[in-house]
Amino acid sequence: MITTINPTDGEVLAGYPAMTAAEIEEVLVAAGAAADTWKHYSVEERKEPLLRLASLLRRESRTHAETITREMGKPFVQAVAEVEKCAWVCEYYALNAEKYLQPESVDVDGVAGMVTFEPLGVILGVMPWNFPYWQVLRFAAGVMMAGNGIVIKHAPNVTGSAIALERLFREAGFPENLYRTLHVDIGEVGRVVGEVIDHPVIRAVSVTGSTGAGKAVASRAGAALKRSVLELGGNDPYIVLDDADLETAVDVCIAARLLNAGQSCIAAKRFIVLPAVKARFEEMLLEKMQAKTVGDPFDPSVDVGPIARKDLRDELHHQVEQSRSLGARVLCGGSVPDREGFFYPPTVVSDVHPGMAVYGEETFGPVAAVIEAADDDDAVRIANDSPYGLGSAVFSKDVERAAALARRLDAGNCFINAMVKSDPRLPFGGVKQSGYGRELSYYGIREFVNVKSLYFG
């Protein structure tokens, strides 16, 4: 059985039967047949169910947000925003896919050539729990508009969300079995995902998750000569230069660290600050972090809900304690509260240096690590001193100075005087151990197509 637990109080929410091998085979075969039909739909015909899906998401946003909050603890107002953002990405691809998939004419020494973008078939999506609706729709909207079918292996702790999403696709009017979900017990995920990747129906795979999970999927997909896109972990640096607007910088840094209780691959994690402003930045950061409210995510006055699972909360605390033992100063937070549920307080850690967990590892929770850099060059060196390369940010009143630093950062995204976020209009993804390939925008929809050359001799 798959059991879901409410992280706010630790109580069991529901139990779901895991699929048998025969049931998984049935899902895959049915998805393959549906994809064979869907690929012949015109882009205009594919658009209609996706727009209906967007309408359903908007109309039922609060109902779906309640499911998200119960299963993984996100503050309800943030969960509503997540569902509404899903509607946006559906509308974005419904309205832009035809342009992005338009065949391109090529002159080949006076002979007509053409490049077309054709669907591959069924794409496997391995999805995480932290944005249980957005991560799926961010992947699915473009993939389906390109003419592909989808099989999702969602995180077991958000199985209720996974079931609700599959129902939405049916109600929106997509062909039966074009979007399907596999229900897999957490202890069987690695084995089952590997076998599904090997299945002849599956043509490619996209995974959003940890670097370890990404490596395992990429290895299996590579052995099967199947394309993969990996959106993995991050240890995002936010660089605060000595001419930054500190009020703005602190507010953005806190929002970027505490959104979803800090459980985001693109959350701000390392705050790299120049000496001239470090003391004031730290003072303001500490004051505002301590003012944040932790508690019931359904309470609109609460800023930070629980960590999604107890093991994740315990690992986060271990990272803070390891850093403290090596000389880091914990300015606030840093302790497990004596209350039910899997809560962890907003935490600020200073005097951070290499070798500490909060310096080199991804901290998936509301822990801010403050690191001093000698100058601009040193800030870039520290930012790049990481195996990850997903998001980054630079704060400065001199946009040219900030942009010059941004171009030197090993990251797939850099936002200047703003919080890193995924936006349908911009390609999203990372480098190094943060993965490869892109989602969203023009680039994302072309990840899972056959780029076919035609020559008319």
C-alpha positions in Angstrom: 0.0 0.0 0.0 1.0 3.6 -0.6 0.3 5.7 2.5 0.0 9.5 2.5 0.7 11.5 5.7 -0.3 15.0 6.6 2.9 16.7 7.5 1.1 19.3 9.7 0.1 16.7 12.3 1.7 13.4 11.2 -1.6 11.7 10.8 -2.3 9.3 8.0 -4.5 10.8 5.2 -5.1 7.8 2.9 -3.9 4.5 1.6 -3.7 3.5 -2.0 -3.0 0.1 -3.6 0.3 0.0 -5.6 -0.1 -1.2 -9.2 0.9 -4.8 -10.1 3.2 -5.5 -13.0 0.2 -6.6 -15.1 -1.6 -3.3 -14.3 1.5 -1.2 -15.3 1.8 -3.2 -18.5 -1.9 -2.5 -19.3 -1.4 1.3 -18.7 1.7 1.4 -20.9 0.0 -0.4 -23.8 -3.1 1.7 -23.6 -1.0 4.9 -23.5 0.8 3.8 -26.6 -2.4 3.2 -28.5 -3.7 6.6 -27.4 -0.5 8.4 -28.5 -0.7 6.7 -31.9 -4.1 8.4 -32.4 -3.2 11.7 -30.8 -0.2 12.3 -33.1 -2.5 12.7 -36.0 -4.5 15.5 -34.4 -3.7 18.9 -35.7 -2.2 21.5 -33.3 -5.5 23.3 -33.5 -7.3 20.2 -32.3 -4.8 19.5 -29.5 -5.3 23.1 -28.2 -9.0 22.7 -27.2 -8.6 20.1 -24.4 -5.6 22.0 -23.1 -7.6 25.2 -22.8 -10.4 23.3 -21.1 -7.9 21.9 -18.7 -6.8 25.5 -17.9 -10.4 26.5 -17.3 -10.9 23.5 -14.9 -7.8 24.4 -13.0 -8.9 28.0 -12.5 -12.4 27.0 -11.5 -11.3 24.3 -9.1 -8.1 26.0 -7.8 -9.1 26.0 -4.2 -10.2 22.4 -4.2 -6.9 21.3 -5.7 -4.9 23.6 -3.4 -6.5 21.9 -0.4 -5.2 18.5 -1.7 -1.7 20.0 -2.1 -1.6 21.5 1.3 -2.9 18.4 3.1 -0.4 16.1 1.4 2.8 18.2 1.5 2.2 21.1 3.8 2.5 24.1 1.4 0.7 27.2 2.8 -2.7 27.2 1.2 -2.3 30.6 -0.5 0.8 29.4 -2.2 -1.0 26.2 -3.2 -3.7 28.2 -4.9 -1.1 30.2 -6.7 0.6 27.0 -7.9 -2.7 25.7 -9.4 -3.4 29.0 -11.1 0.2 29.0 -12.6 -0.6 25.6 -14.0 -3.6 27.1 -15.9 -1.2 29.8 -17.2 1.3 27.2 -18.7 -1.6 25.3 -20.3 -2.9 28.5 -21.9 0.6 29.5 -22.9 1.3 26.4 -24.9 -2.2 26.2 -26.3 -1.7 29.6 -27.8 2.0 29.3 -28.9 2.6 25.7 -29.9 1.6 26.1 -33.5 4.2 28.9 -33.9 6.9 26.8 -32.1 6.2 23.7 -34.2 5.9 25.4 -37.5 8.0 23.6 -40.2 11.1 25.5 -41.3 12.1 25.9 -44.9 15.8 25.6 -45.8 17.4 26.3 -49.2 19.9 23.5 -50.0 21.9 24.8 -53.0 18.8 25.8 -54.7 16.8 22.7 -53.8 13.9 22.9 -51.3 14.5 21.5 -47.9 12.3 21.5 -44.8 12.7 20.7 -41.1 9.6 19.4 -39.3 8.9 18.7 -35.6 7.1 15.5 -35.1 5.9 13.7 -31.9 8.0 10.8 -30.5 5.3 8.8 -28.8 4.8 8.2 -25.0 7.1 10.2 -22.7 7.6 9.1 -19.1 7.6 11.8 -16.5 9.2 11.1 -13.1 7.8 13.9 -10.9 8.6 15.2 -7.3 6.3 16.2 -4.4 7.3 19.8 -3.8 5.2 21.3 -6.5 2.9 18.4 -7.2 0.8 20.1 -9.8 3.2 22.7 -11.3 6.0 20.2 -12.0 3.7 17.9 -13.9 1.9 20.6 -15.9 5.2 22.4 -16.7 6.4 19.2 -18.3 3.1 18.0 -19.7 1.6 21.0 -21.4 4.3 21.3 -24.1 4.9 17.6 -24.5 1.2 17.0 -25.2 0.9 20.0 -27.6 3.8 18.5 -29.5 1.6 15.4 -30.1 3.0 13.0 -27.4 1.3 10.9 -24.8 2.4 10.9 -21.2 2.8 8.4 -18.4 3.6 9.9 -14.9 5.3 8.3 -12.0 4.5 10.8 -9.3 6.0 10.9 -5.8 4.1 8.5 -3.5 3.5 11.0 -0.7 1.3 13.1 -3.1 -0.7 10.3 -4.6 -4.0 12.1 -4.0 -2.7 15.0 -6.1 -1.6 12.5 -8.8 -5.1 10.9 -9.0 -6.7 14.4 -9.1 -4.5 15.4 -12.0 -5.4 12.3 -14.0 -9.1 13.0 -13.5 -8.6 16.6 -14.7 -7.0 15.4 -18.0 -10.0 13.1 -18.5 -12.6 15.8 -17.7 -10.8 18.2 -20.1 -11.5 15.8 -23.0 -8.1 14.4 -23.8 -8.3 11.0 -25.5 -8.7 8.2 -23.0 -5.4 6.8 -21.7 -3.3 9.7 -23.3 -2.3 10.8 -19.8 -1.9 8.1 -17.2 -0.4 7.7 -13.8 1.5 4.8 -12.3 1.1 4.1 -8.6 4.3 2.7 -7.2 5.2 2.0 -3.6 8.3 4.0 -2.5 10.4 0.9 -2.0 9.8 -0.2 -5.5 10.3 3.1 -7.3 13.8 2.5 -8.6 13.1 -1.0 -10.0 9.8 -0.1 -11.6 11.0 3.2 -13.2 13.9 1.3 -14.7 11.6 -1.4 -16.2 9.2 1.3 -17.5 12.1 3.1 -19.2 13.1 -0.1 -20.9 9.5 -0.7 -22.2 9.2 -0.3 -26.0 6.2 2.0 -25.6 8.3 4.6 -23.8 10.3 6.8 -26.2 11.9 9.3 -23.7 11.9 10.3 -20.1 11.9 13.6 -18.1 12.8 13.6 -14.4 12.5 16.4 -11.9 14.1 15.4 -8.6 17.4 14.8 -6.8 20.7 14.5 -8.6 20.9 10.9 -7.5 17.6 10.1 -9.0 18.6 11.9 -12.2 21.8 9.9 -12.6 19.9 6.7 -12.2 17.3 7.6 -14.8 19.9 9.0 -17.2 21.9 5.9 -16.9 19.0 3.6 -17.6 17.7 5.8 -20.4 21.1 6.0 -22.0 21.5 2.2 -22.0 18.2 2.0 -23.8 19.2 4.8 -26.2 16.3 7.0 -25.1 16.4 10.7 -24.7 16.2 12.3 -21.3 15.7 15.7 -19.7 16.9 16.2 -16.2 15.8 19.0 -13.8 17.7 18.3 -10.6 18.9 19.8 -7.4 20.3 23.3 -6.8 22.3 25.2 -4.3 21.4 28.6 -5.7 23.7 31.6 -4.8 22.2 35.1 -4.3 25.1 37.6 -4.6 24.5 40.9 -2.8 27.0 43.6 -4.0 28.0 46.6 -2.0 25.8 49.0 -4.0 22.6 46.9 -3.7 19.3 48.3 -2.4 19.4 46.3 0.8 15.7 46.6 1.6 14.9 45.0 -1.8 17.6 42.5 -1.6 16.7 41.2 1.9 13.0 41.0 1.0 13.6 39.1 -2.2 16.2 36.8 -0.5 13.7 35.9 2.2 10.9 35.3 -0.2 13.2 33.1 -2.3 14.3 31.2 0.7 11.0 30.6 2.5 8.6 30.0 -0.4 7.2 26.5 0.1 9.2 26.3 3.4 12.3 26.4 1.3 11.5 23.2 -0.4 12.4 24.2 -4.0 15.3 23.4 -6.3 15.5 27.1 -7.2 15.1 28.4 -3.7 17.8 30.9 -2.6 20.2 28.9 -0.4 23.6 30.7 -0.3 23.7 34.5 0.4 27.0 35.7 -0.8 27.6 39.3 0.6 30.4 41.8 0.2 32.0 43.1 3.4 30.7 46.7 3.2 27.1 45.6 3.5 27.4 42.2 5.3 26.7 43.4 8.8 23.6 45.4 7.8 22.3 42.7 5.4 22.7 40.1 8.2 21.0 42.3 10.7 18.0 43.0 8.4 17.8 39.3 7.3 17.8 38.2 11.0 15.1 40.6 12.0 12.8 39.7 9.1 13.3 36.0 9.3 12.5 36.0 13.0 9.3 37.8 12.3 7.9 35.1 10.0 5.2 32.9 11.4 5.4 29.1 11.3 2.3 27.0 11.7 -0.9 25.6 10.2 -0.6 26.1 6.4 -4.4 26.6 6.2 -4.0 29.7 8.4 -3.7 32.7 6.1 -1.4 34.5 8.6 1.2 31.7 8.4 4.3 32.2 6.3 6.0 28.8 6.7 4.3 25.5 6.8 5.8 22.1 7.7 8.5 20.2 5.9 6.9 17.5 3.7 8.2 14.5 5.5 9.9 13.7 8.9 13.0 12.2 7.3 13.5 15.4 5.2 13.1 17.6 8.3 15.6 15.4 10.2 18.1 15.6 7.4 17.8 19.4 7.2 18.5 19.6 11.0 21.5 17.3 10.6 22.9 19.7 8.0 22.5 22.6 10.4 24.1 20.8 13.3 27.0 19.6 11.2 27.7 23.1 10.1 27.4 24.4 13.7 29.9 21.8 14.8 32.4 23.2 12.3 32.1 26.7 13.6 29.1 28.2 11.9 27.0 30.6 14.0 23.3 29.9 14.1 21.8 33.4 14.5 18.1 32.2 14.7 16.2 28.9 14.4 18.3 25.8 14.1 16.2 23.6 16.4 13.4 21.1 16.0 10.3 22.5 17.7 8.5 20.5 20.3 5.1 20.2 18.5 3.3 17.7 16.3 4.1 17.7 12.6 7.3 18.1 10.7 8.1 21.8 11.3 11.4 23.6 11.1 11.9 27.3 11.9 13.4 29.9 9.6 17.1 29.7 10.3 20.0 32.0 9.6 23.5 30.5 9.7 26.6 32.9 9.5 30.3 32.4 9.3 29.8 29.7 6.7 32.8 28.3 4.8 33.7 25.3 2.7 33.3 21.9 4.3 30.1 22.8 6.0 26.9 21.1 4.8 25.1 24.5 4.4 27.9 25.6 2.1 28.2 22.6 -0.2 25.0 20.7 0.0 21.4 21.5 -1.1 19.4 22.4 2.0 15.8 21.6 1.3 14.1 23.8 3.9 14.1 27.3 5.4 17.8 27.7 6.2 19.7 30.7 4.9 23.6 30.5 4.8 25.4 33.8 4.8 28.9 33.8 3.2 31.2 36.8 3.0 33.0 37.5 -0.3 36.0 39.8 -0.5 35.0 41.4 -3.8 33.1 40.8 -7.1 35.6 38.2 -8.3 35.5 36.4 -5.0 31.7 36.4 -5.1 31.7 34.7 -8.5 34.3 32.2 -7.3 32.2 31.2 -4.3 29.0 31.1 -6.3 30.6 28.7 -8.8 32.2 26.6 -6.0 29.4 24.1 -6.2 28.6 20.9 -8.1 25.2 22.5 -8.9 24.3 25.1 -11.5 20.5 25.7 -11.6 19.5 29.3 -10.5 21.3 32.4 -9.3 20.7 36.0 -8.6 22.7 39.2 -8.3 21.7 42.4 -6.5 23.1 45.8 -7.5 21.9 49.2 -8.5 24.4 49.0 -11.4 22.6 46.7 -13.8 25.7 46.5 -16.1 27.9 45.4 -13.2 25.3 42.8 -12.2 24.9 41.6 -15.8 28.7 41.2 -16.1 28.7 39.0 -13.0 25.6 37.1 -14.2 27.4 36.0 -17.4 30.2 34.5 -15.3 28.0 32.3 -13.2 27.7 28.6 -13.9 23.9 28.4 -13.9 21.0 27.9 -16.2 19.2 31.0 -14.9 20.3 34.3 -13.4 17.9 36.9 -12.2 19.1 40.5 -11.5 17.4 42.2 -8.5 14.7 39.6 -8.5 13.8 36.1 -7.3 14.6 33.1 -9.5 11.4 31.5 -10.8 10.2 29.3 -13.7 8.1 31.2 -16.2 6.5 29.7 -19.3 8.1 32.4 -21.5 11.7 31.5 -20.5 13.6 28.2 -20.9 14.2 26.5 -17.6 16.9 24.1 -16.6 20.5 23.8 -15.3 24.0 22.8 -15.9 26.6 20.6 -14.0 24.9 18.4 -11.4 21.6 20.3 -11.8 20.9 18.4 -15.0 20.5 19.1 -18.7 17.9 19.9 -21.3 15.2 22.6 -20.9 11.5 22.9 -20.1 9.2 25.7 -21.0 9.3 28.3 -23.8 10.2 27.5 -27.4 13.1 25.3 -26.3 11.1 23.1 -24.0 8.5 22.0 -26.5 11.2 20.9 -28.9 12.9 18.6 -26.4 10.6 15.7 -27.1 10.1 15.8 -30.9 11.7 14.1 -33.8 13.5 16.9 -35.7 13.1 15.5 -39.2 14.8 16.8 -42.3 13.0 16.6 -45.6 14.7 17.2 -49.0 12.7 17.7 -52.2 15.1 16.8 -55.0 
